[in-house]
Amino acid sequence: MDIKSWAVALGALGTFVTTIWAVIHGYHSDLRQADHDHQEIQEYIVKQIKEDNHGLRKELDDVRKQFDNDLNGLKAKKDAMEQELNKQIALKVSENEALRKRNAALERENQAYRERYGEL
């Protein structure tokens, strides 16, 4: 073989090796890009989940605060109603006691009348 044939064979071999290297390099480059894309998607998903959780947590805290405010308002109303009812009960008890005393006095007066004038 002459030099020209060797040069053509060597050129063909170089082209073949370069093509194989390009295919292998492209494959590994695609794998790295796929891993990179996969990682970006995972980071995006984690970020979205964190944002959603933060939003839900804030909404839950707002609802809990509103519930606490409503509960405190209801407790205040209950306490006011309880105080009013206790006042009314105390008034009725004192009225009842006064009526008992009045009734006892009337009973004594009636008994005295019966002792003095007899029964009708």
Disulfide bonds with the S-S distance in Angstrom:
none
